[in-house]
Amino acid sequence: MEAGLISSNPDVLGGVPVFAGTRVPVRALLDHLESGDSLDDFLVGYPSVKRQQVIDFLELAAQRLLADAT
């Protein structure tokens, strides 16, 4: 996992990847976006996640996806 952005610990939600410093699964963001919710809707529902964490995660995911496509 990207240090400081996403963490995975067997003692936190059984090791499910979460936004660092929270108990919010990364999957929750993906589910919200997939269902058409806005980033703001997600952040209202999960106030422990900071906007910059989500932006950094999305940028990292895009970089990795694009790198894999080449």
N, C-alpha and C positions, 0 to 999 in steps of 0.2 A: 504494500500500500504506500501511497505517496505520504512521506513523513509530514505530519502536521496538518494534513488535509483529511485523510480518511484513516480510521483505525479499525483494527479487528482484534478482539480480545475474547478468549473463551468465557471470561467472566462477565462480559457485557453482551447480552442478547445471544449468548451461545456462539460468539465469534462472527456474527453477521457484520459485514462492513457498515460502519456508521461514520457520520461526520465527526471528526475529532473533537473531543470535549463535550460530546452530547451522547444521547442514546437514540438518536434519530437515524434509522437505516437509510443508506443511500438509495435503496430500492423505493423508499417513500417518495423521494423527489422524482424518480423516473416514472413511477405510477401516476403521480400528479400531472406531470408533463404529458404523458401518454393519453391521459383522459381529457386533455385540453385545458387544464387549469393553468393559470399564469404563475410566474415565479412569485409574484406578490401574494397570491393565494396560498402557495406553499409556505412562504415565510410567516404569514399570519398564523397558519396552523402549527408551525414549528418554530416558535420564537427563539429557541436556543441555538438555531442555525443562523449564522450570519450571512448576509447577502454575498459578501466577498468569498465565503467558503463555497457557495453554490457556483458562482462565476468561475472561480479557480477550478472547481471540479469539472464543469462543462468545457472549459478551455483545455484541460488536460485530456479529457475524453476525446475531444475533437482532434487534438494533436495525435493521439495514439491511433485513432481510427484512420486518419489521413495517412499516417506513417505506414500502417498495415496495408493500405490500398496501393502503395507504390511498389 
